[in-house]
Amino acid sequence: MSSLPKRQIWEFWEVISDEHGIDPVGQYSGDTDMQLERINVYYNEASGGRYVPRAVLVDLEPGTMEAVRSGPVGKIFRPDNFVFGSE
């Protein structure tokens, strides 16, 4: 994957989360069974019914990953979803 600006990462996961009924902390809050049919394409179900993206975000700059973590969708990721260089 090429280098994506953090805004594009946010927008992608906001759209996917909305389509599947996943709230900003990873809990299912949808209203149809159809939203759960293919949820495993983008998410793994973690403990407590929380859904975590099946993604690894990689960047050489830790600041970019910190911006994603503190952004609107940052709480849906586990800490080990992030790989970044050191300053």
N, C-alpha and C positions, 0 to 999 in steps of 0.2 A: 504494500500500500504506500502510496506517495505521502509526502508530508501534507497533512490536512490542518488548516487553521482550526483553533479550538472552537470557534463558532460553528463550523461545519460539523464537528464531532457532537456538539450539544444538539444541533438541529436534527441530525440523524437519529440520535437516541431519544430525543423528545418525540419524534414522529413514530418510531417503532414502539416506544412505550405507550403512546396514546392509542395506537392501533390494537395493541394487545391488552390494554386496560391495566398497565403497570404504573403505579404512582411514583413520585420522585424518590422514594426510599426503597423501592423494589417490591412493594406489596401489591397483590392483585386487587384491583378495585373495579374491574370491568363488570359488565352486565349481561354478557352473552357467552354461551359455551363455545361459540365459534372463535372467540378471542384466545381461548386456551388450546385450540386444536393443534396449532403448529408453533406454540410458544417455545418449544425446545430448539427451534431453528436459531433463535437469537438469545435465549436465556437458559441457564441452568437453575433448577429449583434448589435453594439452599435451606438451611435449617430455619424453622419458624415460618415456612411458606414464603420466604423472601425469594424473589427472582433476581439473579445476577447475570449481567451480560456475558455472553460467550465471546469475549474479545480480549485482546491484549493490546494496550496502547503503548507505543514505543516512540521515544524522542530522545535526542541527545541532550536537550536542555531541560533540566528539572523544572524550570519555571513554567513551561508549557503544560506539563502534566499536573503541576500544582494548580494552575488556572482551571483545568478541566475538573480536578477533584473538588475545588471550591465553587464550581459553577452550578448551574441549575440541575444537571443530571449527575453530578459527582457522587452523590450518596448511593447510587445504584451499583457502583463498582466496588469490588473488594480491593484492598491494598495491593494484592499480588497481581491485579490486572494492569498495573503500571510498571513499565520498565523505562528507566531514564539514566542518563549520564550524571556524573557528579560535577559540581562547580569547582 
